[in-house]
Amino acid sequence: MLNRFLPNENVKSIFDIQPEKLKTRGIKGIITDLDNTLVAWDVRDATPEVVKWFDQMKEHDIKVTILSNNNLDRVKAFSDPLGTPYVYSARKPLRRAFNRVAKEMNLEKDEIVVIGDQLLTDVLGGNSAGFYTILVVPIVQSDAKITQFNRRIERMILNYFRSKGKISWEDE
């Protein structure tokens, strides 16, 4: 049961995810969370480093779609300047939005990775829908109120995985 929360891979940040490595694995698409994955949850715009990361993915013909549980205003304001598709109010971890994005990308599930900072939404949703999942360390340790409850449960699950040697995860 807990294995549905286990990511296929974990890295410190999105910047550790390089397009060349993705391409060698046959990856052509990324479904990524927004808040605390790409930027801190209270940062409105993409940083220059995030813009560069998106540009690198485009240069390698890797499609990127932002999938967020946040509202339209938040997700649109971030995504539009990047020229990237998005889904807001996605209701992660439900599979529907993940599958919808894969269909819109016109890619197979094994050609897409799901990237996010939360086990209970991003990893569980991506795994349940049949995607390869990559967990990143949250950019900041503070969260919106709604996420704080999830983090308590998540810490217990991460500690269990750590004790079993299934994941290396360091809170910073």
N, C-alpha and C positions, 0 to 999 in steps of 0.2 A: 504493500500500500504506500509506504513512504517513498518508494522509488519513483513515484510519479512526480515527486518534488526534486529529484536529483537531476541537475543539469548534465549535459554531455561533456561540458567543458566550463571552466571558470577562469576568468582573467581579471586583472586589476581594473582595466578601463577599456572603452571602445578603441582607444588608440593602440591597444595590443592586438587588435583584429585587423590584419593587413589583407588587402585585396588579392595579392599574389597567392597567399596561403589559401584563401577561400577558393580562388580559381582552380588551384591544383586539386581541390577536393570536389570540383564540379559545382560549386555554389555560384548561382546567378542572381540571387535575391536575398535581401535582408528585411526582416520585419523587426523593427526596433521600438522599444519603449522610449518615452520622452523624459519624464521627470526622474531625476537622480540617475539616469542612464546616460543621456546626452549632455544635459546641463542640470544644475541644482534645481530642485522643484520650484524655487522662488525666483529663478532667473528667466526673464522673458525671451531673450534672443540668443541665437547660436553664437558661441565664442568663435574667434578666428580659427582656432584649432579644430573645432567641430565642422566649420565650413570647409576647411582643408580636407578633413576626413571624408565628408560627403563628396567633394570634388574628386578625390582619389577613387572612390567607388564608381562614380560616373565614368571616369577615364578608363576603368577596367570593365565597363558595361555591366556593373552589378547594380540591379535595381534596389532602391531603398524605399520602404514605406514606414511611416511612423504610425504605431498602433497604441493609442492612449485611452485610459479610462477618464481622462480629464475632459473638460468642456470644450465646445467649439471655439470660443474666443481664444483660449489658451493655446490650443493645438494649431489653429489656423495662423495665429500671430507668429508662432515659431516656424511652421512648415512653409508658408507661402514665400518668404524671402529665399528659402533654399530651393524652391521649385520642386519640392518633393510631395508625393501623395501622402495622405494621412487618413486615419479613421479616428474619430473622437467618440467618447462615451462607448467604448468598445465592449464593456462588460466582461473584461478578462477576469477570470480564467475560462470563460465559456469559449468553446471552439469556433463558434459561428464567424466571428470577426477574423480570426486567423485563416480560416478556410476561404473566406471572401477575398482577403488580400492575395492569397495564393492564386485564386482564380483570376483576379484582376491583373496580376503579374504575368499570367499565362505560363506559369512554371509548375513543375512537379514538386511535391513536398521534399524530396531528397535534394532539390536544387536550392532550398531556402534554409537560412538559419534564423532563429529567433533570439534576439538579444534583449536582456533586461536585468534589472537590479533586484527583483523580488521573486522569491520562490512561489509565493501563494497566488501570484497573478501571471507573471511572464513565463516562468519555467513550467508551472503546472499547466497553464493553457497551451503553451507550445508543445509540451510532451503529450498532453491529451489529444492534441490535434495531429500528432505524428511527425513533428519537426525536430530537427537537431537544435538543441538549446545551449546558449552561452550565457552564463551568469556573470555580471560585472559587479564590482564593489560599488555600493552607492556613493555618489559624488560627495554628498554631505551626510552627516549623521542625523541631522534634523529632518523631520518629515511633516507633511501636512497631517492634520489631526486624524483623518480617516486611515492613513497608512500606519500610524503609530501602533495600533492594535495588531495589525498584521506582522509588524516587526518583532513583537514579543514572541509570537508563535514561530516565526521564521528562525529566530535565534535558537529555540529549542531544537528545531529540525536540523539546523546547521551544526549545532553541537553534537547531535547524534551522528550525522554523517562524518564529522571530524573524528569522533571517537572510533568509528569503524574504518577510518582511513579511506573513505570514499570521496572526500573533498578536502582541498586545502583552501582555507579561507581565513583571511586576517582582517579584522576590523581595524581601521586606522583612525 
